[in-house]
Amino acid sequence: MDYSKRNVDEAFFEAMKMVDLISKDESEISLEERTWVAETTYENFEQHINKGFLEYRKSVTETEGIALTDWSGQGSILKDILGREFIDMLGGYGLYSPGIRHPKIVAAAKAQLDRSPQYSQEMLDPLRAHLAKVIAKLTPGDIQYGFFANSGTEAVDGAMKLAKMYTGKKGFISTLKAFHGKSLGALSLLGKAVYREPVGQLLDGVRHVPYGDADAVEAQLKAAQEVGEGIAAVIAEPIQGEAGAIVPPDDYWPRLREICDNYGVLLIADEVQTGFGRTGTLFGVDHWNVTPDIMCFGKALGGGVIAMSGFFASAKLWKVLEPNPFMHTTTTGGNPVACAAALAQISVLLEENLAGQAAEKGEYIKSKLSVIKEKHPGVLTDVTGRGLLLGMVFVDDEVGFKVVSNLFKRGILIAGTLNNSQVVRIEPALNISYDLIDKFLVELEEVIKSL
């Protein structure tokens, strides 16, 4: 093969330049090298990733001079390549539940990396099996078996596949403003037109109803039954994240369980964002003591160190996968390094009582925000959510954007929710210190006063 027309030498040079740089100790990286990283990152996004991101990222639009570049962090503090610091109130959209680079999780991943980073595909891998056993001990009811992948959308797609195989039906009921991922299957469940319409035809048989409305779910199941359209499952988030940290009525999840049982359909809980302590309980459904048929996990599962997701179900459902276990597989999902990180994440979750911390700190933040809301009702109109999945509802999108932008300029990293730009999320590490929380609240009120 003649590669003379390709830039092979340049590719090698560029690859080695970055490898050499990241291999250096922080103290050895010069200002010239740091500036090179920041400037070329902007250029590389523009020429090789998607220049559209450069119009939306506050790290570009709200920064004077060189754009901010992700580089390092610890706990709830992020630093860019030039050393500029930010209090992280975003938590990587829920990735950083145990904080950035939690020492115990990093150590476990490094230890496994030194031993074996991937599995052979033929030998039995002990960490994956052990992690499944550990999660089965934490999940409600008779949920026992699991499959591991890399992203939340893969977990949702896998759950859909399992539901269709078990029931022999193809339909699903999802909710408006839901976020379940952007692969083709998960996108079919997503409840926002802006992400669906450009793709065209999605999966058949998906119906959307208002979130929190159990009567609407029952009406759709009744209609589907009358016309002979099979529904495999109802899927919902315990608390809707990207819709604005929306908490459903207290009877919603118990009624979903009852309705699904009455109509013989499965109930899927998308715990990708709510799972592993985020809302103040181990899992979001624990607020209502409900056992779904299938649970989807992601984000925090890998401890903010390795990409990790999965879906779990009971032995009754899993039997459909036993005759041919190769019906659903992945080469890299549940790899040993990811499993090591996930096991360490769970140990940190339990040892540090992260769910309890989320509940306590969430109530603290909500109480402080209620005072701010009373002082500035024309700016902040509501506070939503539970634990440390919270939403600040502003009077309109423009005000919300100004708050986020001005906080960014003051060294606070925060962002809006994906499906409701009027709501700004608060989603920090569950072990964030009260000192950093108070600093955020002080800056927030100063920004609101300035509007």
C-alpha positions, 0 to 999 in steps of 0.5 A, spaced: 500 500 500 502 506 497 501 511 503 506 517 500 500 521 499 498 521 506 501 525 512 504 519 515 510 522 518 506 528 520 501 524 524 507 520 527 510 527 529 503 530 532 501 524 536 508 523 539 508 531 541 502 530 545 504 523 548 511 526 550 507 532 553 502 529 557 507 524 560 511 530 563 510 532 570 506 538 571 512 542 573 516 541 567 510 543 562 513 550 559 508 556 558 510 555 551 507 548 551 501 550 555 499 556 550 500 551 544 495 546 547 490 551 548 491 554 541 491 548 537 485 545 541 481 551 538 484 550 531 483 542 532 475 543 534 474 547 528 478 543 523 477 536 526 471 535 531 465 540 530 466 548 529 459 549 532 461 547 539 465 553 539 459 557 538 456 554 544 462 553 549 462 558 554 470 556 555 470 560 548 465 565 548 466 568 555 473 568 555 478 573 554 484 571 550 485 564 549 480 559 550 479 555 556 482 548 555 480 542 560 486 539 563 486 537 570 482 537 576 481 534 583 475 534 588 471 540 585 476 544 582 477 544 575 484 547 572 485 549 565 492 548 561 494 555 563 492 554 570 485 558 571 481 555 576 473 553 577 469 551 582 465 545 578 458 545 580 456 541 573 460 535 575 460 533 568 453 532 567 453 527 573 460 523 571 463 526 578 459 524 583 465 522 587 469 528 585 474 529 580 480 524 580 478 520 587 484 517 589 481 511 591 478 510 584 484 512 580 488 507 584 484 502 583 484 503 575 491 504 575 492 498 579 488 494 574 491 497 568 498 495 570 495 488 570 491 487 564 487 493 561 482 489 557 480 482 557 481 476 552 474 475 550 475 468 551 477 467 558 472 468 564 473 475 566 473 476 574 472 483 575 466 484 570 462 478 574 464 481 581 461 487 579 455 484 577 454 481 583 456 487 587 450 491 583 445 486 584 446 486 592 444 494 591 439 494 586 431 493 589 427 486 588 430 480 584 434 484 579 440 480 579 443 480 572 447 485 568 450 487 562 456 492 561 457 497 556 460 504 555 455 510 555 448 511 557 445 510 551 448 503 550 445 501 556 438 504 554 439 501 547 440 494 551 434 495 555 430 496 549 432 490 546 431 485 552 424 488 553 423 486 545 426 479 546 422 478 552 415 480 550 415 479 543 413 486 542 416 492 539 412 498 542 414 503 547 411 508 551 416 514 553 415 521 556 415 528 553 422 532 554 425 525 556 433 524 555 435 517 554 441 518 549 442 519 542 443 513 538 438 511 534 434 506 539 435 511 545 433 517 540 426 514 539 425 515 546 427 522 547 422 527 548 425 533 544 423 534 537 430 538 535 434 532 536 429 527 533 427 531 526 433 532 523 434 524 523 428 522 520 425 516 521 426 513 527 423 506 531 416 504 530 411 504 535 414 509 540 409 513 544 410 519 548 406 522 554 407 528 559 412 526 564 409 525 571 402 523 568 400 516 570 393 516 567 396 518 560 400 512 560 394 508 562 390 511 556 396 509 551 396 502 554 389 501 553 389 504 546 394 500 544 391 494 547 384 496 543 388 496 536 392 490 537 399 494 538 404 491 542 407 495 548 414 492 550 415 497 556 414 503 559 421 507 560 422 513 564 427 517 568 426 517 576 427 524 576 427 528 569 434 531 569 435 534 562 427 537 562 429 541 568 430 536 574 423 535 574 420 530 580 414 527 579 408 526 583 409 521 589 404 516 586 407 516 579 412 511 580 408 506 584 402 507 579 407 506 573 408 499 577 401 497 578 399 499 571 405 496 567 403 489 571 396 490 569 397 491 562 403 485 562 408 490 560 415 491 563 417 498 566 424 500 565 427 505 570 433 510 566 437 511 572 443 513 568 443 520 571 440 519 578 443 512 580 449 511 585 447 517 590 445 523 585 438 524 588 439 522 595 438 515 595 442 509 592 437 509 586 432 514 584 426 509 584 428 508 592 424 514 593 418 511 592 420 504 594 419 501 587 422 495 583 422 496 575 423 490 571 430 493 568 434 498 570 439 502 566 446 505 569 451 510 566 455 516 568 457 516 575 458 508 575 465 509 572 467 514 578 468 519 573 475 515 571 473 510 566 466 510 561 462 505 564 454 503 563 450 497 564 443 495 564 440 490 569 434 485 570 431 479 573 433 472 572 426 471 569 427 476 563 435 474 563 433 467 561 431 470 553 439 471 553 441 464 555 440 460 549 445 465 545 449 469 549 452 472 543 445 476 541 448 482 545 455 483 546 460 488 546 468 488 545 470 494 550 464 494 555 465 492 562 473 492 561 477 490 567 479 497 568 472 500 568 470 494 572 476 496 577 474 503 577 466 502 578 468 497 584 472 502 587 466 507 586 461 503 589 466 502 595 467 510 596 459 511 595 458 506 601 464 508 605 463 516 604 455 515 605 455 519 598 447 518 597 446 521 604 451 527 603 447 528 597 440 529 600 443 533 606 447 538 601 441 538 596 436 540 602 442 546 604 442 549 597 435 549 596 434 552 603 439 558 601 436 558 594 429 559 597 431 565 600 434 568 594 428 567 590 424 571 595 429 576 594 429 576 587 422 573 584 423 577 578 429 573 576 429 566 580 422 563 579 423 556 582 427 551 585 426 543 582 430 537 584 432 532 589 439 531 592 444 534 588 440 534 581 437 540 582 434 546 577 434 553 578 428 556 574 429 563 571 424 567 568 426 566 561 432 563 557 435 569 556 436 571 564 438 564 565 444 564 560 446 571 563 447 568 570 451 562 567 455 566 563 457 571 569 458 565 574 463 562 569 466 569 569 467 569 576 470 562 576 464 557 577 462 552 572 455 551 571 450 550 565 443 549 563 439 543 562 439 540 555 431 540 554 429 546 558 434 552 557 430 556 562 433 551 567 440 551 570 442 545 573 446 544 580 450 537 579 456 538 583 460 532 586 456 529 592 462 530 596 463 537 595 465 541 601 460 546 604 465 552 603 465 551 596 457 551 596 457 557 600 462 560 595 458 558 589 451 561 593 455 568 594 457 569 587 450 567 584 446 572 589 451 577 586 450 575 579 443 576 580 443 582 583 447 585 577 442 583 572 
